[in-house]
Amino acid sequence: MTPEHNHGGNRTTPADTPTPGPTPPLSAVVLPRGVRRTGLAARPTGASPQPGTARRAAPAPEHNHGGNHATPADTPPPGPTPPPSAVVLPGGVRRGLVALLAGGALALSGCASAGADEDPQVVVTTNILGDVTRALAGDEAEVTTLMKPNADPHSFEISAQEAARLQAADLLVSNGLGLEENVEQHFATAGDAGAERFVAGDHIDVLDYAEGSPDPHFWTDPARMVDVVDALEEALAAVDGIDADAVHDNAASYRADLADVDAEMTAAFAAIPAERRALVTNHHVFGYLADRFGFEVVGAAIPSGTTLASPSAADLEELATAITSTGVPTIFADSSQPDRVMQVLADEAGIDVDVVPLFTESLTEADEGAPTYLAMMRANTQLIAAGLSP
Ligand SMILES: [Zn+2]
């Protein structure tokens, strides 16, 4: 019962940690007795590749506010001008201001000319879409990602200052489909005030995780990401100050990268026997991947499209039954979420399966295995293939 890797800074060892919060007490979870792993004697243990082996894991700085531009003179784009007390500066500018105050005239002279080049501003909710947007925008825009690495896209929040900046952005990019539960209202407000919006979920073939409830996790299918790239390319190219030809070149290059990943995923999953292409996760996140590559989603500890729900005892019992009846050798946890529930199932309910964390909902820091969308997809593909292959 060894987690394959531990890339989450806040990861706790489930065996050591009592389950706080809404998780039902173990005594409330009724599980079948005598449950054991079936038909897995030949399965190698501890052989999963590390996510860090993924190629092209280029660092992706989360905030690209123009780096050295300590530009307090950075003029906000046209639009409603907030009162002086409410003027909000991007993080890089704030840092620059601190340097300015500390460094005095020297810093000031270095800034005077930097304010002149105003790159178009693109603000993105999730770090997955932030990475994709940055790949397309290249040097043509400043792309600010609001969601931090290793965060939960369902529950992350933004500051009042970040919210106030949204109206001044040239383009607002979000996932939609109900993903960003605490941020969508701010984007909607900015959109109502005239800011351009791009909602990725508007450009894909949407699946429901349950009747009438759209599944927001489209990125687990790289083909759907291509659909998003096609649409986002046009949205970026239409922004004033962005060289459309550069964006088209960047998009063509990125589409080629996505095609490579798609081919790698297709080959890796095809090698898993059909009866083993079964996914159990602690949160319903792989519906699109399953749809695309012929997996069955056996169950999720949180049978919902959002992590903001809690599993009931009945949910866990149902899941345990599903796991044992299908004989899946490995169940998967979200790296951005505590895998406590899954470990509880595996360790204490007598179900002998491995729990492998995947990068499902968030990119990581540069050295943690999934700093880019492409690296994330490659790492997950290797882990899923290793976990489910005989
Ligand atoms: Zn999710």
Boltz pocket constraint, residues with backbone or C-beta under 6 A from the ligand:
constraints:
  - pocket:
      binder: B
      contacts: [[A, 154], [A, 217], [A, 283], [A, 284], [A, 285], [A, 305], [A, 306], [A, 307], [A, 361]]
      max_distance: 6.0
